[in-house]
Amino acid sequence: MHLVADAGLFLRPVVYLRQEIKMRSSLIGKIEKAKRYAQERDRVTFSGFTAVFRGENDSHKISYANKKWHCTCNFFSQWEICSHTMALQQILGDMLPREALASPMETQPAEK
Ligand SMILES: [Zn+2]
């Protein structure tokens, strides 16, 4: 009687240990995959986001949503583009959808 109870106490942690080893090895696999993915930025395309941009004089809230940029700076309210959105275009590069990379100057029809 005593022996069976002791065996149960002994075996239970072994089962948990095996599960933990299994979980850890699959987590290690995921970490390796994540490292590889992180090198392949073209796998990621932002469909929208918000960010705070610390400018030289002030911080500005930038957002990209519904295929449109927005920035709280004064320049953006007049031109619908600013140094902050352009900087983010450069930082995020290929991770932005094509329409997010187009500048207003490029999308305007050419003068004839
Ligand atoms: Zn701005």
Backbone and ligand atoms as CSV (ligand in chain L), in Angstrom:
chain,resi,resn,atom,element,x,y,z
A,1,MET,N,N,0.839,-1.209,0.000
A,1,MET,CA,C,0.000,0.000,0.000
A,1,MET,C,C,0.869,1.252,0.000
A,2,HIS,N,N,1.762,1.255,0.873
A,2,HIS,CA,C,2.694,2.361,1.005
A,2,HIS,C,C,3.526,2.560,-0.255
A,3,LEU,N,N,3.948,1.404,-0.806
A,3,LEU,CA,C,4.811,1.431,-1.987
A,3,LEU,C,C,4.103,2.038,-3.193
A,4,VAL,N,N,2.816,1.658,-3.390
A,4,VAL,CA,C,2.036,2.171,-4.528
A,4,VAL,C,C,1.896,3.683,-4.434
A,5,ALA,N,N,1.567,4.139,-3.254
A,5,ALA,CA,C,1.401,5.586,-3.056
A,5,ALA,C,C,2.714,6.310,-3.343
A,6,ASP,N,N,3.790,5.727,-2.898
A,6,ASP,CA,C,5.107,6.332,-3.137
A,6,ASP,C,C,5.431,6.376,-4.625
A,7,ALA,N,N,5.091,5.271,-5.323
A,7,ALA,CA,C,5.358,5.214,-6.763
A,7,ALA,C,C,4.565,6.303,-7.479
A,8,GLY,N,N,3.307,6.504,-7.060
A,8,GLY,CA,C,2.462,7.558,-7.660
A,8,GLY,C,C,3.091,8.920,-7.483
A,9,LEU,N,N,3.563,9.181,-6.324
A,9,LEU,CA,C,4.205,10.476,-6.053
A,9,LEU,C,C,5.468,10.652,-6.878
A,10,PHE,N,N,6.131,9.515,-7.083
A,10,PHE,CA,C,7.378,9.576,-7.844
A,10,PHE,C,C,7.118,9.750,-9.345
A,11,LEU,N,N,6.091,9.022,-9.868
A,11,LEU,CA,C,5.834,9.042,-11.311
A,11,LEU,C,C,5.219,10.348,-11.788
A,12,ARG,N,N,4.392,10.940,-10.972
A,12,ARG,CA,C,3.690,12.147,-11.418
A,12,ARG,C,C,4.645,13.250,-11.884
A,13,PRO,N,N,5.646,13.580,-11.082
A,13,PRO,CA,C,6.567,14.642,-11.548
A,13,PRO,C,C,7.270,14.279,-12.849
A,14,VAL,N,N,7.535,13.002,-13.085
A,14,VAL,CA,C,8.204,12.576,-14.324
A,14,VAL,C,C,7.327,12.915,-15.523
A,15,VAL,N,N,6.010,12.643,-15.382
A,15,VAL,CA,C,5.079,12.963,-16.473
A,15,VAL,C,C,5.096,14.461,-16.745
A,16,TYR,N,N,5.033,15.256,-15.681
A,16,TYR,CA,C,5.055,16.719,-15.855
A,16,TYR,C,C,6.360,17.181,-16.500
A,17,LEU,N,N,7.447,16.540,-16.066
A,17,LEU,CA,C,8.757,16.897,-16.601
A,17,LEU,C,C,8.816,16.628,-18.103
A,18,ARG,N,N,8.256,15.463,-18.523
A,18,ARG,CA,C,8.234,15.134,-19.955
A,18,ARG,C,C,7.419,16.165,-20.729
A,19,GLN,N,N,6.249,16.533,-20.171
A,19,GLN,CA,C,5.420,17.543,-20.844
A,19,GLN,C,C,6.174,18.862,-20.960
A,20,GLU,N,N,6.873,19.201,-19.886
A,20,GLU,CA,C,7.604,20.465,-19.890
A,20,GLU,C,C,8.722,20.437,-20.931
A,21,ILE,N,N,9.407,19.308,-21.029
A,21,ILE,CA,C,10.482,19.174,-22.029
A,21,ILE,C,C,9.904,19.309,-23.430
A,22,LYS,N,N,8.734,18.669,-23.647
A,22,LYS,CA,C,8.066,18.753,-24.946
A,22,LYS,C,C,7.715,20.212,-25.264
A,23,MET,N,N,7.125,20.897,-24.283
A,23,MET,CA,C,6.733,22.292,-24.480
A,23,MET,C,C,7.944,23.172,-24.752
A,24,ARG,N,N,9.002,22.933,-23.974
A,24,ARG,CA,C,10.222,23.734,-24.150
A,24,ARG,C,C,10.840,23.520,-25.518
A,25,SER,N,N,10.871,22.275,-25.979
A,25,SER,CA,C,11.499,22.030,-27.283
A,25,SER,C,C,10.656,22.624,-28.404
A,26,SER,N,N,9.339,22.620,-28.256
A,26,SER,CA,C,8.538,23.246,-29.309
A,26,SER,C,C,8.664,24.772,-29.222
A,27,LEU,N,N,8.822,25.299,-28.015
A,27,LEU,CA,C,9.030,26.744,-27.869
A,27,LEU,C,C,10.373,27.145,-28.478
A,28,ILE,N,N,11.385,26.321,-28.272
A,28,ILE,CA,C,12.701,26.590,-28.877
A,28,ILE,C,C,12.577,26.612,-30.387
A,29,GLY,N,N,11.786,25.688,-30.939
A,29,GLY,CA,C,11.529,25.673,-32.380
A,29,GLY,C,C,10.876,26.961,-32.847
A,30,LYS,N,N,9.922,27.452,-32.055
A,30,LYS,CA,C,9.230,28.710,-32.414
A,30,LYS,C,C,10.185,29.897,-32.362
A,31,ILE,N,N,11.060,29.897,-31.378
A,31,ILE,CA,C,12.025,30.996,-31.245
A,31,ILE,C,C,12.968,31.014,-32.453
A,32,GLU,N,N,13.413,29.821,-32.867
A,32,GLU,CA,C,14.284,29.724,-34.049
A,32,GLU,C,C,13.566,30.242,-35.296
A,33,LYS,N,N,12.287,29.850,-35.422
A,33,LYS,CA,C,11.484,30.284,-36.565
A,33,LYS,C,C,11.309,31.804,-36.543
A,34,ALA,N,N,11.074,32.347,-35.360
A,34,ALA,CA,C,10.893,33.796,-35.215
A,34,ALA,C,C,12.153,34.545,-35.644
A,35,LYS,N,N,13.326,34.004,-35.293
A,35,LYS,CA,C,14.598,34.635,-35.689
A,35,LYS,C,C,14.724,34.673,-37.206
A,36,ARG,N,N,14.332,33.569,-37.847
A,36,ARG,CA,C,14.394,33.501,-39.312
A,36,ARG,C,C,13.381,34.478,-39.919
A,37,TYR,N,N,12.167,34.469,-39.386
A,37,TYR,CA,C,11.123,35.376,-39.879
A,37,TYR,C,C,11.550,36.838,-39.760
A,38,ALA,N,N,12.212,37.160,-38.657
A,38,ALA,CA,C,12.598,38.556,-38.413
A,38,ALA,C,C,13.549,39.071,-39.484
A,39,GLN,N,N,14.258,38.150,-40.156
A,39,GLN,CA,C,15.153,38.535,-41.252
A,39,GLN,C,C,14.390,38.714,-42.568
A,40,GLU,N,N,13.166,38.225,-42.611
A,40,GLU,CA,C,12.379,38.250,-43.846
A,40,GLU,C,C,11.227,39.231,-43.696
A,41,ARG,N,N,11.581,40.519,-43.720
A,41,ARG,CA,C,10.599,41.562,-43.422
A,41,ARG,C,C,9.450,41.622,-44.410
A,42,ASP,N,N,9.700,41.146,-45.637
A,42,ASP,CA,C,8.629,41.225,-46.636
A,42,ASP,C,C,7.447,40.313,-46.291
A,43,ARG,N,N,7.578,39.511,-45.261
A,43,ARG,CA,C,6.452,38.695,-44.811
A,43,ARG,C,C,5.408,39.536,-44.100
A,44,VAL,N,N,5.812,40.739,-43.661
A,44,VAL,CA,C,4.921,41.574,-42.842
A,44,VAL,C,C,4.426,42.766,-43.646
A,45,THR,N,N,3.122,42.992,-43.613
A,45,THR,CA,C,2.551,44.208,-44.196
A,45,THR,C,C,1.612,44.828,-43.172
A,46,PHE,N,N,1.935,46.040,-42.773
A,46,PHE,CA,C,1.071,46.744,-41.834
A,46,PHE,C,C,-0.208,47.174,-42.548
A,47,SER,N,N,-1.356,46.879,-41.956
A,47,SER,CA,C,-2.613,47.367,-42.532
A,47,SER,C,C,-3.071,48.623,-41.799
A,48,GLY,N,N,-2.499,48.891,-40.642
A,48,GLY,CA,C,-2.806,50.099,-39.889
A,48,GLY,C,C,-2.023,50.124,-38.599
A,49,PHE,N,N,-1.804,51.304,-38.076
A,49,PHE,CA,C,-1.115,51.428,-36.788
A,49,PHE,C,C,-1.197,52.865,-36.286
A,50,THR,N,N,-0.881,53.069,-35.030
A,50,THR,CA,C,-0.707,54.406,-34.478
A,50,THR,C,C,0.671,54.456,-33.838
A,51,ALA,N,N,1.241,55.649,-33.818
A,51,ALA,CA,C,2.571,55.800,-33.237
A,51,ALA,C,C,2.739,57.221,-32.720
A,52,VAL,N,N,3.645,57.383,-31.808
A,52,VAL,CA,C,4.011,58.724,-31.348
A,52,VAL,C,C,5.394,59.014,-31.898
A,53,PHE,N,N,5.514,60.138,-32.580
A,53,PHE,CA,C,6.794,60.517,-33.173
A,53,PHE,C,C,7.361,61.677,-32.367
A,54,ARG,N,N,8.544,61.489,-31.821
A,54,ARG,CA,C,9.183,62.547,-31.037
A,54,ARG,C,C,9.962,63.439,-32.003
A,55,GLY,N,N,9.362,64.572,-32.366
A,55,GLY,CA,C,10.015,65.505,-33.271
A,55,GLY,C,C,11.004,66.371,-32.524
A,56,GLU,N,N,11.578,67.351,-33.220
A,56,GLU,CA,C,12.575,68.204,-32.572
A,56,GLU,C,C,11.942,69.139,-31.543
A,57,ASN,N,N,10.719,69.619,-31.847
A,57,ASN,CA,C,10.071,70.568,-30.942
A,57,ASN,C,C,8.954,69.952,-30.113
A,58,ASP,N,N,8.328,68.937,-30.663
A,58,ASP,CA,C,7.132,68.407,-30.027
A,58,ASP,C,C,6.947,66.952,-30.452
A,59,SER,N,N,6.092,66.257,-29.716
A,59,SER,CA,C,5.739,64.901,-30.135
A,59,SER,C,C,4.434,64.952,-30.911
A,60,HIS,N,N,4.324,64.115,-31.919
A,60,HIS,CA,C,3.141,64.103,-32.770
A,60,HIS,C,C,2.574,62.704,-32.837
A,61,LYS,N,N,1.240,62.659,-32.909
A,61,LYS,CA,C,0.583,61.364,-33.054
A,61,LYS,C,C,0.399,61.091,-34.535
A,62,ILE,N,N,0.906,59.966,-34.965
A,62,ILE,CA,C,0.778,59.560,-36.362
A,62,ILE,C,C,-0.093,58.326,-36.420
A,63,SER,N,N,-0.941,58.279,-37.438
A,63,SER,CA,C,-1.694,57.046,-37.641
A,63,SER,C,C,-1.754,56.713,-39.116
A,64,TYR,N,N,-1.913,55.447,-39.386
A,64,TYR,CA,C,-2.175,54.998,-40.739
A,64,TYR,C,C,-3.373,54.058,-40.632
A,65,ALA,N,N,-4.474,54.449,-41.234
A,65,ALA,CA,C,-5.702,53.643,-41.159
A,65,ALA,C,C,-6.530,53.898,-42.402
A,66,ASN,N,N,-7.264,52.895,-42.831
A,66,ASN,CA,C,-8.117,52.992,-44.031
A,66,ASN,C,C,-7.358,53.595,-45.215
A,67,LYS,N,N,-6.112,53.156,-45.365
A,67,LYS,CA,C,-5.258,53.567,-46.478
A,67,LYS,C,C,-4.888,55.047,-46.438
A,68,LYS,N,N,-5.010,55.676,-45.261
A,68,LYS,CA,C,-4.670,57.098,-45.161
A,68,LYS,C,C,-3.771,57.376,-43.969
A,69,TRP,N,N,-2.814,58.284,-44.207
A,69,TRP,CA,C,-1.938,58.754,-43.144
A,69,TRP,C,C,-2.614,59.887,-42.401
A,70,HIS,N,N,-2.224,60.047,-41.141
A,70,HIS,CA,C,-2.601,61.251,-40.410
A,70,HIS,C,C,-1.506,61.589,-39.420
A,71,CYS,N,N,-1.236,62.885,-39.280
A,71,CYS,CA,C,-0.277,63.350,-38.282
A,71,CYS,C,C,-0.852,64.612,-37.649
A,72,THR,N,N,-0.578,64.803,-36.373
A,72,THR,CA,C,-1.154,65.942,-35.657
A,72,THR,C,C,-0.340,67.227,-35.831
A,73,CYS,N,N,0.743,67.181,-36.610
A,73,CYS,CA,C,1.548,68.397,-36.760
A,73,CYS,C,C,0.865,69.398,-37.708
A,74,ASN,N,N,1.273,70.659,-37.621
A,74,ASN,CA,C,0.653,71.711,-38.436
A,74,ASN,C,C,0.896,71.506,-39.923
A,75,PHE,N,N,2.103,71.087,-40.256
A,75,PHE,CA,C,2.450,70.928,-41.663
A,75,PHE,C,C,1.523,69.917,-42.336
A,76,PHE,N,N,1.252,68.832,-41.632
A,76,PHE,CA,C,0.415,67.787,-42.220
A,76,PHE,C,C,-0.991,68.306,-42.518
A,77,SER,N,N,-1.529,69.164,-41.636
A,77,SER,CA,C,-2.895,69.651,-41.834
A,77,SER,C,C,-3.023,70.437,-43.139
A,78,GLN,N,N,-1.906,70.988,-43.633
A,78,GLN,CA,C,-1.937,71.732,-44.895
A,78,GLN,C,C,-1.563,70.874,-46.095
A,79,TRP,N,N,-0.640,69.951,-45.897
A,79,TRP,CA,C,-0.055,69.251,-47.040
A,79,TRP,C,C,-0.392,67.761,-47.118
A,80,GLU,N,N,-1.018,67.251,-46.056
A,80,GLU,CA,C,-1.341,65.822,-45.969
A,80,GLU,C,C,-0.103,64.927,-46.105
A,81,ILE,N,N,1.029,65.498,-45.792
A,81,ILE,CA,C,2.284,64.757,-45.726
A,81,ILE,C,C,3.215,65.604,-44.857
A,82,CYS,N,N,4.147,64.985,-44.207
A,82,CYS,CA,C,5.065,65.753,-43.360
A,82,CYS,C,C,6.334,64.942,-43.143
A,83,SER,N,N,7.299,65.553,-42.484
A,83,SER,CA,C,8.573,64.865,-42.266
A,83,SER,C,C,8.375,63.597,-41.431
A,84,HIS,N,N,7.357,63.595,-40.568
A,84,HIS,CA,C,7.128,62.440,-39.690
A,84,HIS,C,C,6.578,61.242,-40.470
A,85,THR,N,N,5.587,61.498,-41.327
A,85,THR,CA,C,5.040,60.386,-42.121
A,85,THR,C,C,6.089,59.899,-43.124
A,86,MET,N,N,6.846,60.843,-43.687
A,86,MET,CA,C,7.876,60.437,-44.658
A,86,MET,C,C,8.978,59.632,-43.979
A,87,ALA,N,N,9.313,60.005,-42.752
A,87,ALA,CA,C,10.331,59.245,-42.008
A,87,ALA,C,C,9.832,57.825,-41.741
A,88,LEU,N,N,8.563,57.704,-41.375
A,88,LEU,CA,C,8.013,56.365,-41.129
A,88,LEU,C,C,7.952,55.541,-42.411
A,89,GLN,N,N,7.706,56.200,-43.538
A,89,GLN,CA,C,7.733,55.493,-44.820
A,89,GLN,C,C,9.113,54.878,-45.043
A,90,GLN,N,N,10.148,55.629,-44.662
A,90,GLN,CA,C,11.508,55.114,-44.841
A,90,GLN,C,C,11.841,54.024,-43.821
A,91,ILE,N,N,11.374,54.230,-42.584
A,91,ILE,CA,C,11.682,53.256,-41.526
A,91,ILE,C,C,11.006,51.914,-41.821
A,92,LEU,N,N,9.726,51.975,-42.178
A,92,LEU,CA,C,8.958,50.731,-42.348
A,92,LEU,C,C,9.094,50.145,-43.747
A,93,GLY,N,N,9.431,51.002,-44.712
A,93,GLY,CA,C,9.732,50.549,-46.065
A,93,GLY,C,C,8.758,49.526,-46.626
A,94,ASP,N,N,9.299,48.375,-46.976
A,94,ASP,CA,C,8.504,47.329,-47.626
A,94,ASP,C,C,7.428,46.727,-46.734
A,95,MET,N,N,7.457,47.042,-45.463
A,95,MET,CA,C,6.423,46.500,-44.576
A,95,MET,C,C,5.124,47.298,-44.668
A,96,LEU,N,N,5.166,48.398,-45.438
A,96,LEU,CA,C,3.947,49.180,-45.652
A,96,LEU,C,C,3.297,48.738,-46.957
A,97,PRO,N,N,1.958,48.784,-47.015
A,97,PRO,CA,C,1.314,48.471,-48.295
A,97,PRO,C,C,1.696,49.530,-49.331
A,98,ARG,N,N,1.625,49.154,-50.586
A,98,ARG,CA,C,2.098,50.039,-51.658
A,98,ARG,C,C,1.485,51.445,-51.579
A,99,GLU,N,N,0.168,51.508,-51.304
A,99,GLU,CA,C,-0.503,52.818,-51.274
A,99,GLU,C,C,-0.004,53.691,-50.122
A,100,ALA,N,N,0.536,53.080,-49.092
A,100,ALA,CA,C,1.053,53.851,-47.961
A,100,ALA,C,C,2.409,54.458,-48.273
A,101,LEU,N,N,3.087,53.930,-49.286
A,101,LEU,CA,C,4.409,54.423,-49.653
A,101,LEU,C,C,4.340,55.544,-50.676
A,102,ALA,N,N,3.193,55.655,-51.360
A,102,ALA,CA,C,3.058,56.683,-52.384
A,102,ALA,C,C,2.961,58.056,-51.723
A,103,SER,N,N,3.715,59.001,-52.238
A,103,SER,CA,C,3.619,60.363,-51.723
A,103,SER,C,C,2.591,61.108,-52.559
A,104,PRO,N,N,1.974,62.181,-52.030
A,104,PRO,CA,C,0.967,62.942,-52.780
A,104,PRO,C,C,1.525,63.474,-54.111
A,105,MET,N,N,2.832,63.800,-54.126
A,105,MET,CA,C,3.428,64.334,-55.358
A,105,MET,C,C,3.402,63.283,-56.467
A,106,GLU,N,N,3.592,62.015,-56.063
A,106,GLU,CA,C,3.604,60.942,-57.065
A,106,GLU,C,C,2.226,60.601,-57.558
A,107,THR,N,N,1.215,60.749,-56.677
A,107,THR,CA,C,-0.145,60.339,-57.041
A,107,THR,C,C,-0.884,61.434,-57.808
A,108,GLN,N,N,-0.363,62.690,-57.759
A,108,GLN,CA,C,-1.012,63.763,-58.516
A,108,GLN,C,C,-0.786,63.547,-60.015
A,109,PRO,N,N,-1.812,63.833,-60.824
A,109,PRO,CA,C,-1.619,63.656,-62.262
A,109,PRO,C,C,-0.568,64.623,-62.790
A,110,ALA,N,N,0.208,64.153,-63.724
A,110,ALA,CA,C,1.270,64.999,-64.292
A,110,ALA,C,C,0.668,66.164,-65.060
A,111,GLU,N,N,1.283,67.327,-64.941
A,111,GLU,CA,C,0.790,68.514,-65.664
A,111,GLU,C,C,1.122,68.402,-67.133
A,112,LYS,N,N,0.204,68.930,-67.942
A,112,LYS,CA,C,0.428,68.866,-69.399
A,112,LYS,C,C,0.670,70.257,-69.965
L,1,ZN,ZN,ZN,3.833,65.400,-38.922
